[in-house]
Amino acid sequence: MSLPPCPQCQSEFVYQDQRLLVCPECAHEWDPSIVEPEEGVAIKDANGNPLAEGDRVTLIKDLKVKGSSQVMKIGTRAFIRRIKDGKDHQLDCRVDGAGEMMITASFVKKA
């Protein structure tokens, strides 16, 4: 069984001491069974609230639907299916009355 490298200094000389792993180079000790959350880009709504998959959101301004003459009005509700890390459209949503589409997070607020 190979042990993972040290999360602080990336040293390969890690040894196990009972249930903890220890790095002899930087003296860092950690429990490998505890999974720490990955640090990622937190997507936030227009008010600064963090958004998560499964949240319900409301549009804060009228948005034109690209490629059609349809306009989504202020107050239209949507359900976040997935969050993608992207420049333009971060939220893959199911919008009431419009179907599936991608929306920019700065145009919604948490419902």
ZIVENBEL-V837021 format. One record per helix or strand. SS is the DSSP state (h for helix, s for strand). FROM is the first residue (numbers start at 1). TO is the last residue. Records with the same first field share a line. If there is no record, write none. Layout:
# ZIVENBEL-V837021
SS = FROM-TO + FROM-TO
This chain:
# ZIVENBEL-V837021
s = 14-17 + 20-23 + 29-31 + 44-44 + 50-50 + 56-59 + 63-64 + 71-72 + 77-83 + 91-95 + 99-103 + 108-110
h = 105-107
